[in-house]
Amino acid sequence: MPEQATTPEKSPRFLRGMSPTIYVEGMSQLMVGFPNSRMLWHSFVAQDPGGEETRQIACELIIPTAAMVDTARMLITHLAANKAQLEATGAEWLKRTADLLASLEPIPGASTGVTGQKYAGLDSK
C-alpha cells in the first residue's frame, strides 16, 4: 500500500479583540477533571504582622484538561530552552535593584505616606 503524503499543519490565525489582560502571581487551586479542569489564579494583597497573607482571586480559568497538559508541556519546554537567558536577565535586574537601593537616602521632611497594611485595610486602627 503506498504511503500517503502528509501536508504540513497550517498555523491558526489569531484575532485579538477585547480580551482582558490579567496579572497573576500564582495559582491558588487546581481542580483536575474530565473533560475540563479549573484553575484559580491570585495576586498578593498584603501580609499581616502574624504572617497571614491576603490574596485576591484574579481569575478562574476553565480549560479542557488535554489543553492544560499541552500548555504545561509548552511552558516547561520554553523555560528549559530559555534557562540561561532567564538566569542572566534575573541576575542583571537583581544587581540593578540592589545598586538603586544602595544609592537611596531619605529626603528630610518627606512623609512616608500610607503603609501597605493600612492601604490593604489590615491595620489595627
PAZAPA-4460 file (N, C-alpha, C; in steps of 0.05 Angstrom, whole numbers, plus 32768, in hexadecimal, padded with zeros to 4 digits):
% residues 125
    n_x    n_y    n_z   ca_x   ca_y   ca_z    c_x    c_y    c_z   seq   type   mol
   8011   7FE9   8000   8000   8000   8000   8012   8019   8000     1      M     A
   800D   802B   7FEE   801E   8043   7FED   801A   8055   8005     2      P     A
   8030   8062   800D   802F   8074   8024   8021   808E   801D     3      E     A
   800F   8097   802D   8001   80B0   8027   8012   80C8   802E     4      Q     A
   8011   80DB   801D   8020   80F4   8022   8011   8104   8038     5      A     A
   8021   8110   8049   8014   8121   805E   801A   813E   8057     6      T     A
   8007   814E   805C   800B   816B   8057   8012   8178   8072     7      T     A
   8023   818B   8072   802A   8198   808B   8011   81A6   8097     8      P     A
   800F   81A5   80B1   7FF8   81B1   80BE   7FFB   81D0   80BD     9      E     A
   7FE6   81DD   80B5   7FE6   81FA   80B4   7FE3   8206   80CF    10      K     A
   7FF1   821B   80D5   7FED   822A   80EE   7FD3   8239   80ED    11      S     A
   7FC5   8239   8104   7FAB   8248   8104   7FB0   8266   8104    12      P     A
   7F9C   8275   80FC   7F9D   8292   80FD   7F90   829B   8117    13      R     A
   7F9D   82AC   8125   7F92   82B5   813F   7F88   82D2   813C    14      F     A
   7F70   82D6   8147   7F64   82F1   8147   7F64   82FB   8164    15      L     A
   7F6E   8313   8168   7F6F   831E   8183   7F5A   8334   8184    16      R     A
   7F46   8330   8194   7F31   8343   8197   7F32   8350   81B2    17      G     A
   7F1E   834D   81C2   7F1C   835A   81DC   7F24   8346   81F2    18      M     A
   7F37   8335   81EC   7F3F   8321   8201   7F4E   8330   8217    19      S     A
   7F48   8329   8230   7F55   8337   8246   7F71   832E   824B    20      P     A
   7F82   833F   8255   7F9C   8338   825F   7F9A   8337   827D    21      T     A
   7FA1   8320   8288   7F9D   831B   82A5   7FB9   8314   82B1    22      I     A
   7FC1   8324   82C5   7FDA   831E   82D3   7FD5   830B   82EA    23      Y     A
   7FE5   82F6   82EB   7FE3   82E3   8302   7FFF   82DD   830C    24      V     A
   8000   82D5   8326   8019   82CF   8332   801C   82B2   833A    25      E     A
   8006   82A3   8336   8007   8286   833C   7FEC   8279   8339    26      G     A
   7FED   825F   833C   7FD4   824F   833A   7FCC   8247   8357    27      M     A
   7FB3   824C   835E   7FA9   8245   8378   7F9E   8229   837A    28      S     A
   7F90   8221   8365   7F84   8206   8364   7F86   81FB   8348    29      Q     A
   7F87   81E1   8346   7F86   81D3   832D   7F73   81BB   8331    30      L     A
   7F5E   81BA   8322   7F4B   81A5   8323   7F4B   8196   8308    31      M     A
   7F58   817F   8308   7F5B   8170   82EF   7F43   815E   82EB    32      V     A
   7F37   815F   82D4   7F20   814F   82CE   7F1E   8148   82B1    33      G     A
   7F09   813B   82AA   7F04   8135   828E   7EE8   813E   8287    34      F     A
   7EE4   814C   8271   7EF7   8152   825C   7F06   816C   8262    35      P     A
   7EFE   817B   8277   7F0A   8195   827D   7F18   8195   8298    36      N     A
   7F2A   81A7   829B   7F37   81AC   82B5   7F33   81CA   82BC    37      S     A
   7F36   81D0   82D6   7F32   81EC   82DF   7F4B   81F4   82EE    38      R     A
   7F53   820D   82E9   7F6A   8219   82F8   7F61   8233   8303    39      M     A
   7F67   8238   831D   7F62   8252   8329   7F7D   8260   832B    40      L     A
   7F80   8277   831F   7F98   8287   831E   7F95   829F   8330    41      W     A
   7FAA   82A6   833F   7FA8   82BC   8352   7FBE   82D0   834F    42      H     A
   7FBA   82E7   835D   7FCF   82FC   8360   7FD1   8301   837E    43      S     A
   7FE9   8307   8387   7FEF   830E   83A3   7FE3   8329   83AA    44      F     A
   7FD6   832C   83C1   7FCC   8345   83CA   7FDD   8350   83E1    45      V     A
   7FE0   8341   83F7   7FEF   834A   840E   7FF5   8332   8420    46      A     A
   8006   8338   8434   800D   8324   8448   800A   8331   8463    47      Q     A
   7FFB   8325   8475   7FF7   8332   848F   800F   832C   84A1    48      D     A
   8011   833A   84B8   8029   8335   84CA   802C   8319   84D3    49      P     A
   8016   8309   84D3   8018   82ED   84DB   8022   82DB   84C5    50      G     A
   8026   82E6   84AD   8030   82D6   8496   801B   82CC   8484    51      G     A
   8001   82D1   848A   7FEB   82C7   8478   7FE9   82D9   8460    52      E     A
   7FE9   82CC   8448   7FE7   82DB   842F   7FC9   82DF   8427    53      E     A
   7FC4   82F5   841B   7FAA   82FA   840E   7FAF   82FA   83F0    54      T     A
   7FA0   82EA   83E2   7FA2   82E8   83C5   7F87   82ED   83B8    55      R     A
   7F89   82FA   83A1   7F71   8300   8391   7F6F   82EC   837A    56      Q     A
   7F58   82DF   8377   7F55   82CD   8360   7F53   82DF   8348    57      I     A
   7F65   82DB   8335   7F66   82EC   831D   7F54   82E0   8307    58      A     A
   7F54   82C6   8305   7F43   82B9   82F1   7F40   829B   82F6    59      C     A
   7F2B   8290   82EC   7F27   8273   82EC   7F28   826A   82CF    60      E     A
   7F3A   8259   82C9   7F3E   824F   82AD   7F33   8233   82AB    61      L     A
   7F20   822F   8299   7F15   8214   8293   7F21   820D   8278    62      I     A
   7F2F   81F7   8277   7F3E   81EF   825F   7F3B   81D1   825A    63      I     A
   7F38   81C9   8241   7F38   81AC   823C   7F52   819F   8247    64      P     A
   7F4F   8189   8255   7F66   817D   8262   7F7C   8176   824F    65      T     A
   7F75   816D   8237   7F8A   8167   8223   7F99   8181   821B    66      A     A
   7F8B   8197   8219   7F98   81B1   8212   7FAA   81BA   822A    67      A     A
   7FA1   81B4   8242   7FB2   81BB   825A   7FCC   81AB   825A    68      M     A
   7FCB   8192   8253   7FE3   8181   8252   7FF5   818B   823C    69      V     A
   7FEA   8192   8224   7FFA   819D   820E   8007   81B7   8217    70      D     A
   7FF8   81C8   8225   8003   81E2   822E   801A   81DD   8242    71      T     A
   8017   81CA   8254   802C   81C4   8268   8045   81BB   8259    72      A     A
   8042   81AA   8246   8059   81A0   8236   8067   81B8   8228    73      R     A
   8057   81C9   821C   8061   81E0   820D   8071   81F3   8220    74      M     A
   8066   81F8   8238   8073   8209   824B   808E   81FE   8254    75      L     A
   808F   81E4   825A   80A8   81D7   8263   80BC   81D7   824C    76      I     A
   80B3   81D2   8234   80C5   81D2   821D   80D2   81EE   8219    77      T     A
   80C1   8202   821A   80CB   821E   8215   80DD   8227   822C    78      H     A
   80D6   8220   8245   80E7   8227   825C   8102   821A   825A    79      L     A
   8102   8200   8253   811B   81F2   8250   812D   81FD   823A    80      A     A
   8120   8204   8223   812F   820F   820D   813A   822B   8213    81      A     A
   812D   823A   8225   8136   8255   822B   8142   8258   8246    82      N     A
   814A   8242   8252   8155   8242   826E   816C   8255   8271    83      K     A
   8180   8254   8260   8197   8265   8262   8190   8283   8260    84      A     A
   817F   8289   824E   8176   82A5   824A   8167   82AF   8263    85      Q     A
   8155   829E   826D   8146   82A6   8285   8159   82AA   829D    86      L     A
   816C   8299   82A1   817F   829C   82B7   818F   82B6   82B4    87      E     A
   8199   82BC   829C   81A9   82D4   8297   8199   82ED   829B    88      A     A
   8180   82ED   8290   816F   8305   8293   8167   8309   82B0    89      T     A
   8161   82F3   82BE   815A   82F6   82DB   8171   8301   82EB    90      G     A
   8189   82F7   82E6   81A0   8300   82F5   81A5   831E   82EF    91      A     A
   81A2   8326   82D6   81A6   8342   82CE   8192   8354   82DD    92      E     A
   8178   834C   82DE   8164   835D   82EB   8168   835E   8309    93      W     A
   8171   8348   8315   8176   8348   8332   818D   835B   8338    94      L     A
   81A2   835B   8327   81B8   836D   832B   81AF   838A   8328    95      K     A
   819F   8390   8313   8196   83AB   830F   8185   83B5   8327    96      R     A
   8174   83A3   8331   8163   83AA   8348   8175   83AF   8361    97      T     A
   8188   839D   8366   819A   83A1   837D   81AA   83BB   837B    98      A     A
   81B4   83C1   8363   81C2   83DA   835F   81B0   83F2   8364    99      D     A
   8198   83F1   835A   8185   8407   835E   817F   840B   837C   100      L     A
   8179   83F5   838A   8173   83F7   83A6   818A   8401   83B6   101      L     A
   81A3   83F9   83AF   81BB   8402   83BD   81BF   8420   83BA   102      A     A
   81B5   842B   83A4   81B9   8448   839F   81A4   845A   83AC   103      S     A
   818F   844E   83B7   8179   845E   83C2   8180   8469   83DE   104      L     A
   8177   8482   83E2   8179   848E   83FD   815F   849B   8403   105      E     A
   8157   849B   841D   813D   84A8   8424   813D   84C6   841C   106      P     A
   8126   84D0   8415   8122   84EC   840F   8119   84F9   8429   107      I     A
   8128   850C   8433   8120   8519   844D   8104   8525   844B   108      P     A
   80F3   851F   845F   80D9   852B   8460   80C4   851D   844E   109      G     A
   80CC   8509   843F   80B8   84FC   842D   80A7   84E8   843C   110      A     A
   808E   84E7   8435   807B   84D4   8442   807F   84B8   8436   111      S     A
   807B   84A4   8446   807D   8488   843B   8062   8480   842F   112      T     A
   804D   8491   8432   8033   848A   8426   8024   8475   8435   113      G     A
   8013   8467   8427   8002   8452   8433   8012   8438   8432   114      V     A
   8012   8429   8448   8020   8410   8449   8011   83FB   8438   115      T     A
   801F   83E6   8431   8012   83D0   8422   7FFC   83C3   8432   116      G     A
   8000   83C1   844C   7FEB   83B4   845D   7FD2   83C6   845E   117      Q     A
   7FD5   83E0   8460   7FBE   83F2   8461   7FB0   83F2   8446   118      K     A
   7FC0   83F3   8430   7FB5   83F3   8415   7FA3   83DB   8410   119      Y     A
   7FAC   83C4   841A   7F9D   83AB   8416   7F86   83A7   842A   120      A     A
   7F83   83BB   843D   7F6E   83B9   8451   7F75   83A5   8467   121      G     A
   7F8E   839F   846B   7F95   838B   847E   7FA1   8396   8498   122      L     A
   7FA3   83B1   8499   7FAE   83BD   84B1   7F9A   83BA   84C8   123      D     A
   7FA4   83BC   84E1   7F93   83B7   84F8   7F82   83CF   84FF   124      S     A
   7F87   83E6   84F3   7F78   83FF   84F9   7F5F   8401   84EA   125      K     A
***
